Amino acid sequence: MMKRVLQISLRADPLNPLDGGETGGQQVIVRQMGRNLQHLGYAVDIITLRQEDHLPERYSFGHLGQVIRLTGWKGRLSSDADWHRNQDAIIQQVLTWIREQHREYHIIHSHFWISGMVAVRLARELRLPWIHSPYKMGQWILRPGDEVSSIRLQTERQLIEQAQGVVVPYLKESEMIHQMAPKVPIYVVPPAVDITNFFVRDAGPLLRGLGLNKPPILYVGRLNKGRGIQEVLEVMTRASLPPDLTLLVIGGGPGEVVDGQPTNPTLRSLSEKLNGHVRFLGPMPHHAIATYMGSATVLIAPNQGPTLGMAVIEAMASGCAVVGTNVPGVEDWIEPGFTGILVERSRIDQLWQNALELWQTPNRARQMGTNGQEIIQRHHTVNHMAQRLHVVYEEVASSGRHQAGVGY
């Protein structure tokens, strides 16, 4: 008998054309889970919200999967208080769809605290086992300039305590959650890479298209404070830069990059001072980023707080060396001197110097990239992630609550 999984991902639409913004990494992970669980025989329904009017309410992906987009919420959920206040209406909308479609599920899996608010009550109503992926808990991911609402902090704790299983990407996060809720089983399922999309590429077409003489250094991520990109540009303005060096910056939310320039005044001023050494490409579809990763010499990850680390592992899969800070989601992947280089998060000057030295010694960078690629291909493909998640689903669905501990 086919088993059907209900995944709740209200903030991150896995088929949204642009995987940018706050939930970019989460979107990628939810999409990968949904697609590759189908290869193991699961049917997967993913419920999200329709963020744009042109997106269809229902969309098939894979032979056993579909995305269901709840309508009527565009522009109505701009704060944590809005989400909390409207959870009853969202739950009723989900229940109505389930009952109209005569759906029967094997397990519910929620992504992020907003989805968890809905999932925990659906699980009670439908008498189903429920696991939760918290992603970047508020007290865990605070960076300089971040603000986290008391509603979110309180709800996250309640969800962790009530879940029949919690799935986290890294061991360090599991330790924090275990201290919060010692009786709840915790499973570490690291993020993974679709190696049919992320691999080493011939840099020639990209270089010709951009008018570059040498492969670039690359940054992929958000542009807001706490991601470290502003600090990198500040260091670059004080450094002596080779004339043919270029840093490509991919990412940012809608309207943050216009005509190749950031709209943030500080970033724009730094870009102008660097006089062509940095190019802002703006957000782009996830699959398009692969071309840049497979053609770059080095990826920099100057994160100032915990991250899911998708850019890091996708760069590794693409044969690109990584220079990053020692924060969760970056340090978990980099083996110093073997797959890349780690620095203290406050030492962005060292991060840039190491990235520059690797750029100037491409053979060394290439060897690090090859080492990282082998690790991803052997242990962290999307098929590996689906197999690990399958074990979690079957254990929680068949046995309910277990002894406290960490599962692998």
N, C-alpha and C positions, 0 to 999 in steps of 0.2 A: 504493500500500500504506500502511495506517495505521501510524503510528509510535507506539510506546508508551514512555512515560517512567516510570521508577521513582524516586520521591522518598522519601527517608528523613528523617523528622522525628520522632524518638523522644520528644523533650521537649515538642514543641508540637503538640498535636492540632488540626488546622485546623477541626474541627467541634465542639470543646469548647464547651458553651453559654456559659461565661464566659471571655472573653479577658483575664483578669487575671494577676497574678503576674509572675514573672521573664521568661516567654517571651511576654507579651501581644502585642507588636509582631510578633514572629516568627510567631505563629499567624496573624495577619492576612495577612502577606505570603505565607505558604505557601498559605493558602486562596485568595488572589487569583491566585497563579501557577497553581494547579491548575485553577481554574475557567476562566481566560481562555486558557490554553494549549489547552484543548479547542476554543475558537472558531477556532483555527488548525489544527485537525485532529489534534491529539495526543490519544491516550488516556493518562490519568494515573492511576497507582496511587500512593497515599501511604501509607506504612507508619509507624505510630506505636504507642504502647503504650496499652492500655485503662486509663484512670485511675479510672474509676468503674464499678461493677458494672452499672449500668443502661444503660450505653452499648453498642450492638450491636457485635459483632466486625467486621462489614462493613457499610458504609453507602455507598450511591451518592450522588454529588453531581455534577450536570451530566450530559449525555448520554453522556460518554465517561470519566467519572471515578469513583473509589471510594476510600474510606478503609478500610484494613485495620488493625485494632487487635490487637496481640499480647497474649495473655492470660497470666495467672500471675505478673505482676510488681508488682501493687499492694502498696505498702509495703515492697518489697525493694530499692529503689534510691534511698536517701536521701543518698548521698554520691558524690563523684567516684570514690572507691575502689570503691564498689559497682558503678558502671557499668563501670569498667575490668575488674573481676574477673569480671563476668558477660557480657562481650562475646561469648565463644565460644558460649554458650547462645543468646543473642539471634540471632547469625548463623545458627546451625543452624535456629532456628525460622523465620527469613525464608527460607532456602533450601528448607526443607521446603514452605512455602506456595507458593513460586515453581514448584517442580517438580510439585507436585500440581495446580496450575492450568495447567501447560504454558505458562507465560508466556515471551515473548521480548521483550527490551527494546532500545530504540535508544540509550539513555544513562541513567546514574544521576546523580542530583543529591541531595547530602546537605546538611542544614541543621544547623549548630552542631557542635561538636567531638564530642559524644557520638554523633551520627548518623554523623559522618565515620569514627569507629573501625570501624563496621560496614560502611559503604559501600566503603571502600578494599579490604577483604577480599572483599566481594561482587564488586567489579569484577574482581579477579584471578580469582576462581573462575569467574565467568561470562564472562570475557574481553570486558568492556564498557568503553567510555569513561566517565570519571567526572569530574564537576565538583563543587566544594565551595563552599558559602556559610558562612564561619566565624561571622558574626554576633558582634559584641562580644567579640573576642579578649581573653583574660584580661589581658595586659599593656597592652591598649589602653583598657579600660573601667574601670580601677581608680578608685574614688571614695573619699572619706574613710570609713573603717570597713570597706571591702571586704577580703575575704581570698580569694585564688585559690590552689588547690592546685598543687603541683609536677607532679602527674599531668596536670592540664589543660594547664599551660603547655608541658610536653614534648610532649604529644600534638598540641596545636594546631600547633606548629612542624613536626612530622613530617608532618602531613596537608597543610600548605601546600606542603611540599617534594615530596610525592608526587602531588598532584592534577594532572590534565591541564588543568585550568582552574580559576581561583578567581573567584567572583562576589562583589563587594562593593558596598555602597550608595553610597559616597562616595569622591571622588578622594583625599582625605587618607589614608584607610585603605589605598587601593591603593599609595600611596607607602611606607607602612610595610611592607606585605607584600612589595613589590618589593625592599626592602633585605634582607628576611629570605630570600627565595628569588628571586633575579634572573632565573632561567631559566624560571620558571613564568608562563604568560600570565594576565593579570589583566583582568577585564572589570568595568566600572562600570555597574551596572543600578540606578538609584535606585528607592526605594520609590514606590508610586503609590496613587491614591485611586479608589474606586468612586464616581463622581460621580452615580450614580443614587440613592445613599443619603446622601451628604454634599453639601448645598446650602443656600442661604439659606432660612430658614423664618420664618413669622409667629411672633413671640415671644409673642403674646397667650395661646395655650393653655397654654404652659409657665408663664408668669408667674402666670396665674390658678390653675393647679394647685399652685404653690408659695407662693402668697400674696405675690408680689413686686410692687413698683410699677415697677421699672426692670429692664431686662435685666442679668444678672449678669456678673461676672468669673468665669472658669472655669479650673480646674486639672484635668488628666486625667493620671493616672500612679500609680506606686507611692508608698507612704507612708514608706518606709524612709529612713534617713539617706543623704545623697548625692544625693537627688532635689531638695532645695531647698525643699520645702514647709514644713518646720519653720521654716526661716529666714524664709520669707515671713510666717508667722503671728507670729513674734517681732517682725518689723518692724511688722506691723499693730497689735500691742498697744501700741506706742510712738507710733503715729500718731493724728492726729485724723481720724476717719472720718465721712463723711456718713451721716446716719441711715438712708438708704434704700439703702446699698451692701451687696451680698452677694457673697461669694466661695463658689462651689460647688466642692466637691472630689469628684471621681469617681475611684475606684480603691482599690487595696488588695487584699490577699489574703483568703482565707476567714477569718472571725473577727476581722479587723482593724477592722471597723466594726460596732458592735452598737447597734441602736436609735438610729441617727443620731449616735453618738459614737464616736470612735476608742478602741480599747482600749489603745493606747500611752499611758502616764501623762503624758508630756510633751505630746503632741499634745492629749490630753484637757484638760489644765490650760490650755493656750493657747486651746482652743476655748471653754472656760468664761469665760475673761477677755474674749473677743471678744463675748460676749453676743449671739449671733444674727447677727453679721456674717459668720460662716463656717458652712456646712452641709456635713457629711460624708454623701454619698449612698452610699458603698460601691462595690464592684465591680458592674458591670452588663454585659449582653451588648453586644457591639460595635455592633450595629445601633441599640441604644437610645441610645448616646452621641451619635449624629448629631443627635437632636432638640435636645440641649443646645448642641452646637457651632453649629448653625444659628440659635440664639436668643440666644447670648451676644454681648456687645460686644467683649470682649477675652479671649484665652487667654494665660495666663502659662506660660512654660516655664523654670523656675528651675534646670534641671539643672546638676549640679556635675561631670559627666563626660559622655563620648560617649554618644549615644543613637541609636536607629533613626529617631526623629523622626516617628513616625506621627501623634501628636497634633498636631504642628505643621502637617503638610501637610493633614491632615483638617480642621483649623480653617481653613486658607487656602481649601480647596475649599468650605467652608461660609460664606465671606464674612466671616470673623472675623479681626480684627487680632491679631497675635501680638507679645508682648513676651517676649524670651528672653535667655538667657546666650550668650556667644560660645564654645560648645563644639560639636564635630562633631555633626551631626544636627540642630542648631538653627541655627547660623550659616550652614549651607549653603543654607538656604531663605529666610532673612529678608534682604530688601534694605532697609537702614535708611532710614526716612522714606518708603518706598514701599509695602512690605507689612507693616511692623512696626517694632520698635525692638530693638536689641541693646545689651546692657550687659556689662561684665566680670562673670565668674561670681561674683566675690567681692562685687560691689556689689548685693546683693539689695535694699538700700534704694532704689537708683536704679531697679531693676526695678519695685518696687512703686509708686514715685512716677510712673513713666512709664505704668504700667497704669492708675493712678488718673486721671491727666490725660486719657488716651484715653477712659476711661469717662465723664468729665465733658464731653468734646467728641465726642459720638457721630457727628457728620457726618465728622469727620476719621478716626475709627476705621472708619466705613463705607467711606470711600474707600480706605483701606489694605486692607480686606477685599475690596473689589471688585478691586483690583489683584492681590492674591494669588490670588483665584479664577480670574482670566483666565489666569494663569501655569499653574496646575494643569490647567485644562481644555485648554489648548493643547499641553502637553508632558508631563504626568505623570498621565494616567489609567491605569487597569489595562490598557487595550488597548495603550497605549504600552509598558508594562512587558513585556507578553507578546510584543510584536513584538521588543523588544530581546533578550529571553531566547531567542526562536526563533533569532535570528542566532547567539547564543552556542552553542546546542545544535548547530546544523548545522555550525558551524566546527569545534568540538571533535570531534564525531562523525565528520566526514569527513576531517579532516587530522591528528588526534592532536596532538602537541606542536607549538607554533609558536615563532616568534621571540619573545623576551621583550618585554614592553611592556604598554601599557594599551589595552584595547579599549573602544569606545563603541557 
